Amino acid sequence: MSEEFLSQEEIDALLGGGEPKKEEKAPDVRPFDFSQVEQIKKGGVPGLELLFERWVKLFREEIRRLVPQISMVTKESVYITRFNNFMIKIPMPASYSIVSMKPFKENFLFILDSRLVFVVISVMFGGPAKPFKIEGREFTKLEMRIIQDMVKIALFTFEDVWKEVYPVELELKGIELNPALARIVAGNEKVIVVECTMDIDGYEAPFFFCFPQGLFMPIKELIFSESLFAEKDPVWESHLKEKVLRTKLKLSLELGKKKLKMGEVLAWKVGDRLPLEVSKEDLLRLCVEGRPKFYAKLGKVKDRYAALIQDYINGVGDGRGGEGEEPGGAGERVGGSPETAGGEG
């Protein structure tokens, strides 16, 4: 019987010898930058969406006077994202209109895409509704003039829509072509983007509104709710009006003021009198809940003290606001019940 011997390769394999295996390289592991991930939150601003639904209808009517070939203006979506993530998606060149919205402190952007601008110019001069390539150049003077006209119409109609919600005053700060000069917030801050499209003879081109998320915080109850254009309840309104008109107010008539030194006050004795020297012709201040509202003359109705209103304080006509006390109203007699006849000094 022949003896079977193991080969050297088999022996090395059993003993774990032989050529060392090549070590597999560990994969290149790098930390993941979550800030590079686009964060888009659609919806969540129902009040603003309702406002833009009304705006696109008004804007469509006005912009057709400039460009009759425009058939439709549509609000596509409203979403919240990072400012940098939004800006890098705008193709160059583009028009960045910086607009202030008083009384709010921050500015917002109205952005016209280059494709929209070039299609508008093409159809205005009898060309087709197709964009043409414009690589490596800025807008010409003619193109900038068209842009200014479109921005003017957009802002005028946008301010008009706001009148029904909250009085604002829009002011165009400037039109920039360099996105680096149109930074209204830091790159990582959140903004509310309203994306719209304009249909020009069958070609759809986008344009955008970009608002800092904190811009609407003073009126967040309106913007972030669906009650922006809620119908008024006539029953509730009548009930509220009745409650307001039946509210009792405290009236007081200042009969006079006199400045005295501390030494004079310390010298007072029981029985001393302080003459106010008030005459029927003097204008006295009539206060409502402690605040001066009217000028009045002291009088009497039967056995009750009364005040004859001569003028409104501040000369405004409603007795509100301002520090000045210039006459400016017509006289109206006040007297009768104890609630409306003040005689407090």
C-alpha positions as CSV (number, residue, x, y, z in Angstrom):
1,M,0.0,0.0,0.0
2,S,1.6,3.2,-1.1
3,E,1.8,6.0,1.4
4,E,0.1,9.2,0.5
5,F,2.0,12.3,1.4
6,L,0.5,15.8,1.7
7,S,2.0,18.4,-0.6
8,Q,3.7,21.5,0.8
9,E,0.8,23.7,-0.3
10,E,-1.7,21.5,1.6
11,I,0.6,21.6,4.7
12,D,0.9,25.3,4.6
13,A,-2.9,25.6,4.2
14,L,-3.5,23.4,7.3
15,L,-0.9,25.3,9.3
16,G,-2.2,28.7,8.2
17,G,1.0,29.5,6.4
18,G,1.6,30.4,2.8
19,E,1.3,33.8,1.2
20,P,-0.4,36.3,3.4
21,K,-3.7,37.5,2.0
22,K,-4.0,41.0,0.9
23,E,-5.7,43.1,3.6
24,E,-8.9,44.8,2.4
25,K,-8.8,48.5,2.7
26,A,-11.3,50.0,5.0
27,P,-13.9,52.2,3.2
28,D,-13.3,55.9,3.2
29,V,-15.6,57.1,6.0
30,R,-16.4,60.7,6.2
31,P,-18.8,62.6,8.5
32,F,-22.1,63.3,6.9
33,D,-23.0,67.0,6.7
34,F,-26.7,67.3,7.3
35,S,-26.7,71.0,6.5
36,Q,-26.2,70.0,2.8
37,V,-29.5,68.1,2.7
38,E,-32.2,70.2,1.3
39,Q,-34.9,70.8,3.9
40,I,-38.2,71.6,2.4
41,K,-41.4,71.8,4.3
42,K,-44.4,72.3,2.1
43,G,-47.6,73.9,3.3
44,G,-47.9,75.2,6.8
45,V,-48.6,78.8,5.7
46,P,-52.3,78.6,4.7
47,G,-53.0,82.3,5.2
48,L,-50.2,83.3,2.8
49,E,-51.4,80.8,0.3
50,L,-54.9,82.3,0.4
51,L,-53.4,85.8,-0.1
52,F,-51.5,84.7,-3.2
53,E,-54.5,83.0,-4.6
54,R,-56.1,86.4,-4.7
55,W,-52.9,88.1,-5.9
56,V,-52.4,86.0,-9.0
57,K,-55.9,86.9,-10.2
58,L,-55.2,90.6,-9.9
59,F,-51.7,90.4,-11.2
60,R,-52.9,88.4,-14.3
61,E,-55.3,91.2,-15.2
62,E,-52.7,93.9,-14.8
63,I,-49.7,92.1,-16.5
64,R,-51.8,91.4,-19.6
65,R,-51.9,95.1,-20.3
66,L,-48.2,95.0,-20.7
67,V,-47.9,91.5,-22.4
68,P,-51.3,90.4,-23.9
69,Q,-49.8,87.0,-24.8
70,I,-49.8,86.0,-21.2
71,S,-52.7,83.5,-20.8
72,M,-52.3,82.4,-17.2
73,V,-50.5,83.2,-13.9
74,T,-50.6,80.4,-11.3
75,K,-49.4,79.9,-7.8
76,E,-47.6,76.5,-7.8
77,S,-46.5,76.0,-4.2
78,V,-45.5,77.6,-0.9
79,Y,-42.8,75.9,1.0
80,I,-40.2,76.6,3.7
81,T,-36.5,75.9,3.0
82,R,-33.0,77.2,3.7
83,F,-32.0,80.4,1.9
84,N,-28.8,78.9,0.4
85,N,-30.7,75.8,-0.9
86,F,-33.2,78.1,-2.6
87,M,-30.7,80.5,-4.2
88,I,-28.5,77.9,-5.8
89,K,-31.4,76.6,-7.8
90,I,-32.1,79.9,-9.6
91,P,-30.4,79.8,-13.0
92,M,-28.2,82.7,-14.0
93,P,-28.8,85.4,-15.0
94,A,-31.8,86.3,-12.9
95,S,-33.4,89.5,-11.6
96,Y,-33.4,89.8,-7.8
97,S,-35.7,92.7,-6.6
98,I,-35.1,93.7,-3.0
99,V,-38.3,95.0,-1.5
100,S,-39.0,96.5,1.9
101,M,-42.4,95.8,3.5
102,K,-43.2,98.5,6.1
103,P,-44.0,98.3,9.0
104,F,-42.1,95.0,9.0
105,K,-38.3,95.3,9.5
106,E,-36.9,92.7,7.0
107,N,-36.8,92.8,3.2
108,F,-38.1,90.1,0.8
109,L,-37.1,89.1,-2.7
110,F,-39.1,89.1,-5.9
111,I,-37.2,87.0,-8.4
112,L,-37.7,86.8,-12.2
113,D,-36.2,83.8,-13.9
114,S,-34.2,84.6,-17.0
115,R,-36.3,82.2,-19.1
116,L,-39.4,84.2,-18.2
117,V,-37.7,87.5,-19.1
118,F,-36.5,86.3,-22.5
119,V,-39.8,84.7,-23.5
120,V,-41.7,87.9,-22.6
121,I,-39.3,90.0,-24.7
122,S,-39.5,87.6,-27.6
123,V,-43.3,87.7,-27.8
124,M,-43.4,91.4,-27.3
125,F,-41.3,91.9,-30.5
126,G,-43.2,89.3,-32.5
127,G,-41.0,86.3,-31.8
128,P,-41.9,82.8,-30.7
129,A,-42.6,81.9,-27.1
130,K,-39.3,80.1,-26.6
131,P,-36.3,81.0,-24.5
132,F,-33.0,81.6,-26.3
133,K,-29.5,80.8,-24.9
134,I,-27.9,83.6,-23.0
135,E,-24.7,82.2,-21.6
136,G,-22.2,84.4,-19.9
137,R,-23.9,87.8,-20.2
138,E,-26.1,90.1,-18.1
139,F,-29.4,91.7,-19.0
140,T,-29.3,94.6,-21.6
141,K,-30.9,98.0,-20.9
142,L,-34.0,97.0,-22.8
143,E,-34.3,93.8,-20.9
144,M,-33.9,95.7,-17.6
145,R,-36.6,98.2,-18.6
146,I,-39.0,95.3,-19.2
147,I,-38.0,93.8,-15.8
148,Q,-38.7,97.1,-14.0
149,D,-42.2,97.3,-15.6
150,M,-43.0,93.8,-14.5
151,V,-41.7,94.4,-11.0
152,K,-43.7,97.6,-10.7
153,I,-46.9,95.8,-11.6
154,A,-46.2,92.9,-9.3
155,L,-45.5,95.1,-6.3
156,F,-48.5,97.4,-7.0
157,T,-50.9,94.6,-7.1
158,F,-49.3,92.8,-4.1
159,E,-49.7,95.9,-1.9
160,D,-53.3,96.3,-3.1
161,V,-54.2,92.7,-2.0
162,W,-52.7,93.4,1.5
163,K,-55.1,96.2,2.1
164,E,-57.8,93.7,2.9
165,V,-55.6,92.0,5.5
166,Y,-53.0,94.3,7.0
167,P,-51.9,97.8,5.7
168,V,-48.4,97.6,4.3
169,E,-46.2,99.9,2.2
170,L,-43.9,98.3,-0.3
171,E,-40.7,100.0,-1.5
172,L,-38.4,98.7,-4.2
173,K,-34.9,99.0,-2.7
174,G,-33.1,97.9,-5.9
175,I,-32.7,95.3,-8.5
176,E,-29.6,93.1,-8.3
177,L,-28.2,90.7,-10.9
178,N,-25.6,89.2,-8.6
179,P,-27.1,86.8,-6.1
180,A,-24.4,87.6,-3.6
181,L,-25.7,91.2,-3.4
182,A,-29.3,89.9,-2.8
183,R,-28.8,88.2,0.5
184,I,-31.7,89.2,2.7
185,V,-30.8,86.6,5.5
186,A,-27.9,84.3,6.4
187,G,-27.5,81.3,4.2
188,N,-28.6,78.7,6.8
189,E,-31.7,80.7,7.8
190,K,-35.2,79.5,6.8
191,V,-37.3,81.4,4.2
192,I,-40.8,81.0,2.9
193,V,-40.7,80.6,-0.9
194,V,-43.8,81.1,-3.1
195,E,-43.2,79.6,-6.5
196,C,-45.4,80.9,-9.4
197,T,-45.6,80.3,-13.1
198,M,-46.5,82.4,-16.0
199,D,-48.0,80.8,-19.2
200,I,-46.9,82.8,-22.3
201,D,-48.5,81.3,-25.5
202,G,-48.1,77.8,-24.1
203,Y,-44.6,78.2,-22.6
204,E,-44.5,78.1,-18.8
205,A,-41.8,80.0,-17.0
206,P,-41.3,80.4,-13.2
207,F,-40.8,83.4,-10.9
208,F,-40.5,83.5,-7.1
209,F,-41.2,85.4,-3.9
210,C,-38.8,84.8,-1.1
211,F,-39.7,85.9,2.4
212,P,-37.6,85.6,5.6
213,Q,-39.5,83.3,7.9
214,G,-39.4,85.9,10.7
215,L,-40.9,88.6,8.5
216,F,-44.5,87.8,9.3
217,M,-44.0,87.0,13.0
218,P,-45.9,90.1,14.2
219,I,-49.0,88.8,12.4
220,K,-48.3,85.1,12.5
221,E,-51.9,84.5,13.7
222,L,-53.1,85.7,10.3
223,I,-50.4,84.2,8.0
224,F,-50.2,80.8,9.6
225,S,-53.9,80.3,9.9
226,E,-56.8,79.9,7.5
227,S,-58.8,82.9,8.9
228,L,-57.1,85.5,6.7
229,F,-60.2,86.1,4.5
230,A,-62.8,84.6,6.8
231,E,-66.3,85.8,6.2
232,K,-67.6,88.1,8.9
233,D,-70.4,86.8,11.1
234,P,-73.1,89.6,11.1
235,V,-74.7,88.2,14.3
236,W,-71.4,88.1,16.2
237,E,-70.5,91.6,14.8
238,S,-73.8,93.1,15.9
239,H,-73.5,91.5,19.4
240,L,-70.0,92.8,19.8
241,K,-71.0,96.3,18.7
242,E,-73.9,96.3,21.2
243,K,-71.5,95.2,24.0
244,V,-69.0,98.0,23.1
245,L,-71.7,100.7,23.0
246,R,-73.0,99.6,26.4
247,T,-69.6,99.7,28.1
248,K,-69.5,102.2,31.0
249,L,-66.7,104.7,31.0
250,K,-65.5,106.9,33.8
251,L,-65.3,110.6,32.9
252,S,-63.5,113.3,35.0
253,L,-63.2,117.0,34.4
254,E,-60.0,118.7,35.5
255,L,-61.2,121.9,37.2
256,G,-57.7,123.3,37.5
257,K,-54.0,122.8,38.4
258,K,-51.8,124.8,40.6
259,K,-48.1,124.5,41.5
260,L,-47.0,125.2,45.0
261,K,-43.7,125.1,46.9
262,M,-43.2,122.6,49.7
263,G,-42.9,125.4,52.2
264,E,-46.3,126.7,51.2
265,V,-47.8,123.3,51.6
266,L,-46.3,122.8,55.1
267,A,-47.8,126.2,56.1
268,W,-51.4,125.1,55.4
269,K,-53.8,125.2,58.3
270,V,-57.3,123.8,58.8
271,G,-59.7,126.0,57.0
272,D,-57.4,127.4,54.4
273,R,-58.8,127.7,50.9
274,L,-57.2,127.1,47.5
275,P,-58.8,129.3,44.9
276,L,-58.8,127.5,41.5
277,E,-60.1,130.6,39.6
278,V,-62.2,128.7,37.2
279,S,-64.7,130.6,35.0
280,K,-67.4,129.6,32.6
281,E,-65.3,130.5,29.6
282,D,-62.2,128.5,30.6
283,L,-61.4,125.3,28.5
284,L,-61.0,122.4,30.8
285,R,-59.7,118.9,30.0
286,L,-62.3,116.2,30.0
287,C,-60.6,112.8,30.6
288,V,-62.0,109.4,29.7
289,E,-60.7,106.6,31.9
290,G,-58.0,109.0,33.1
291,R,-56.8,110.0,29.7
292,P,-57.5,113.5,28.3
293,K,-59.7,113.4,25.3
294,F,-61.7,116.6,24.9
295,Y,-61.7,120.3,25.8
296,A,-64.9,121.3,27.6
297,K,-66.5,124.2,29.5
298,L,-67.9,123.8,32.9
299,G,-71.7,124.0,33.1
300,K,-74.9,122.7,34.8
301,V,-78.0,120.9,33.5
302,K,-80.8,121.4,36.1
303,D,-79.2,120.2,39.3
304,R,-76.4,118.2,37.7
305,Y,-72.9,119.3,36.8
306,A,-72.2,119.0,33.1
307,A,-69.5,119.6,30.5
308,L,-70.0,121.2,27.2
309,I,-67.5,119.7,24.7
310,Q,-65.8,122.4,22.6
311,D,-62.9,120.6,20.9
312,Y,-61.0,117.4,20.5
313,I,-57.6,117.2,22.1
314,N,-54.8,116.7,19.5
315,G,-57.0,118.3,16.8
316,V,-57.5,114.8,15.1
317,G,-61.3,114.6,15.4
318,D,-61.4,111.4,17.4
319,G,-59.4,112.3,20.5
320,R,-56.7,109.6,19.8
321,G,-52.9,109.8,19.5
322,G,-50.4,112.6,19.7
323,E,-49.1,114.8,22.5
324,G,-50.3,118.2,21.2
325,E,-53.4,119.8,22.5
326,E,-54.6,122.0,19.6
327,P,-58.4,122.6,19.3
328,G,-60.1,121.1,16.3
329,G,-63.7,119.9,16.8
330,A,-67.2,121.1,17.1
331,G,-69.1,121.5,20.4
332,E,-71.5,118.9,21.6
333,R,-73.4,119.0,24.9
334,V,-72.7,116.2,27.4
335,G,-74.7,115.9,30.6
336,G,-77.5,114.0,32.3
337,S,-76.7,110.7,34.1
338,P,-74.0,110.4,36.7
339,E,-72.0,108.1,34.4
340,T,-71.6,110.9,31.8
341,A,-71.5,114.0,34.1
342,G,-68.1,114.2,35.6
343,G,-67.3,116.7,38.3
344,E,-64.1,115.3,39.8
345,G,-61.3,117.7,40.3
